[in-house]
């Protein structure tokens, strides 16, 4: 009976996984068992954090708008909530990202929009 040498397909699979984890530190890029575990962990984290990133940016935009509104001396709106409520009531449908950019770059423009809402 002839000897069958195995490992071609398994080696190919391991090298493909090793290329994915080549930038990891220590045993996480060298030992096959930990390589597979770290690859699974990395992919799970990437999938989870794609959704998390959207939440984080929305919170950042809300904080920026709230900071500019709270800094206002005239106190047209004492809260972010009232400001956005009046935006939607007047059907000025501008999303939070754009409002935050206006607030950061052109604070006066945000107050012009607020004055238009009040009228």
C-alpha positions in Angstrom: 0.0 0.0 0.0 1.4 3.4 -1.0 1.9 6.2 1.4 -0.5 9.1 0.9 0.9 12.5 1.9 -1.8 14.8 3.3 -1.8 18.4 4.2 -1.9 20.2 0.9 -5.5 21.5 1.3 -5.2 21.9 5.1 -1.9 23.9 4.6 -3.6 26.1 2.0 -6.4 26.9 4.4 -4.0 27.6 7.3 -1.9 30.0 5.2 -5.0 31.8 4.0 -6.0 32.3 7.7 -2.4 33.2 8.6 -2.4 36.0 5.9 -5.5 37.5 7.6 -3.9 37.5 11.0 -0.3 38.4 10.0 -0.5 41.8 11.6 -1.6 40.4 15.0 1.0 40.2 17.9 2.6 37.2 19.4 1.0 33.8 19.2 -2.1 35.3 17.7 -0.3 35.4 14.4 1.8 32.2 14.7 -0.1 29.3 16.4 -2.8 27.8 14.2 -5.4 27.3 16.9 -5.2 30.8 18.3 -5.1 32.2 14.7 -8.5 30.7 14.0 -9.9 32.0 17.3 -8.5 35.5 16.8 -9.9 35.6 13.2 -13.4 34.8 14.5 -13.1 37.3 17.2 -11.9 40.0 14.8 -14.7 39.4 12.4 -17.3 39.4 15.2 -15.9 42.7 16.5 -15.9 44.3 13.0 -19.5 43.3 12.4 -20.6 44.6 15.8 -18.7 47.9 15.6 -20.1 48.7 12.1 -23.5 49.2 13.8 -21.9 50.8 16.9 -20.1 53.4 14.8 -23.5 54.7 13.5 -24.7 55.1 17.1 -21.5 56.9 18.2 -21.7 59.4 15.3 -25.3 60.2 16.0 -24.5 60.9 19.7 -21.6 63.1 18.6 -23.8 65.1 16.3 -26.4 65.6 19.0 -23.7 66.7 21.5 -22.3 69.2 19.0 -25.7 70.7 18.3 -26.6 70.9 22.0 -23.3 72.6 22.8 -23.8 75.3 20.3 -27.5 75.8 21.3 -26.6 75.9 25.0 -23.8 78.5 24.4 -26.3 80.9 22.9 -26.8 84.0 25.0 -30.3 84.8 23.9 -31.6 81.4 24.9 -33.9 81.0 22.0 -34.0 77.3 22.6 -33.0 76.1 26.0 -32.5 72.5 24.7 -31.7 70.5 21.7 -35.0 68.7 22.0 -37.0 71.9 21.5 -34.8 73.0 18.6 -35.3 69.8 16.7 -39.0 69.6 17.5 -39.5 73.0 16.0 -37.3 72.1 13.0 -39.6 69.1 12.2 -42.8 71.1 13.0 -41.8 73.7 10.4 -41.0 70.8 8.0 -37.3 71.8 7.7 -36.1 68.3 7.3 -32.4 68.6 7.8 -30.6 65.7 9.3 -28.5 65.9 12.4 -25.2 65.5 10.6 -25.8 68.6 8.5 -27.1 70.6 11.4 -24.0 69.6 13.4 -21.7 70.7 10.6 -23.6 74.0 10.3 -23.3 74.5 14.1 -19.6 73.8 14.2 -18.5 75.7 11.0 -21.1 78.5 10.9 -22.7 79.0 14.3 -24.4 82.2 13.1 -26.1 80.4 10.3 -27.6 78.0 12.8 -29.1 80.9 14.7 -30.4 82.3 11.5 -32.2 79.0 10.9 -33.5 79.2 14.5 -34.8 82.7 14.0 -36.7 81.6 10.9 -38.3 78.8 12.9 -39.5 81.3 15.6 -41.1 83.6 13.1 
